[in-house]
Amino acid sequence: MAVPKWHRSKSRQGQRRMHIFLKAPKFEACKKCAKPVLAHTLCQNCGTYRGREVIDVLAKLDKKQRKQKEKELARQEGATPIESKDLNPEQLSKSS
């Protein structure tokens, strides 16, 4: 049976293993509701994927929750989208 010839210190062991760790998941903002969503997955808040509605989120909710969700989605759709926040000076003067 093979036996190590030399003692490997904890420092050397840590240096060998320094690339072995969990990486934090990368989140993106949903284009419709601006909630953080994992890349390449549909948004659980609004049910959209790549700009189109995939699932009806309101179908599984009861009446009280459905009304709250409808109000929330209407409020978010009325807000400015993420891409339009970067306005040039001409657009700012027109909106004022």
VENTATA-V980750 format. One record per residue. N is the residue number from 1. RES is the residue in one letter. PHI is phi as a letter, one per 40 degrees, with the letter a starting at -180 (none if undefined). Layout:
N_RES_PHI / N_RES_PHI
//
This chain:
1_M_none / 2_A_c / 3_V_b / 4_P_c / 5_K_c / 6_W_b / 7_H_c / 8_R_b / 9_S_c / 10_K_c / 11_S_c / 12_R_c / 13_Q_c / 14_G_c / 15_Q_c / 16_R_c / 17_R_c / 18_M_c / 19_H_c / 20_I_c / 21_F_a / 22_L_c / 23_K_c / 24_A_c / 25_P_c / 26_K_c / 27_F_b / 28_E_b / 29_A_c / 30_C_c / 31_K_c / 32_K_c / 33_C_b / 34_A_g / 35_K_c / 36_P_c / 37_V_b / 38_L_c / 39_A_c / 40_H_g / 41_T_b / 42_L_c / 43_C_c / 44_Q_c / 45_N_c / 46_C_b / 47_G_g / 48_T_b / 49_Y_a / 50_R_f / 51_G_g / 52_R_b / 53_E_c / 54_V_c / 55_I_b / 56_D_c / 57_V_c / 58_L_c / 59_A_c / 60_K_c / 61_L_c / 62_D_c / 63_K_c / 64_K_c / 65_Q_c / 66_R_c / 67_K_c / 68_Q_c / 69_K_c / 70_E_c / 71_K_c / 72_E_c / 73_L_c / 74_A_c / 75_R_c / 76_Q_c / 77_E_c / 78_G_c / 79_A_c / 80_T_c / 81_P_c / 82_I_c / 83_E_c / 84_S_c / 85_K_c / 86_D_c / 87_L_b / 88_N_c / 89_P_d / 90_E_c / 91_Q_c / 92_L_c / 93_S_c / 94_K_c / 95_S_c / 96_S_c
//
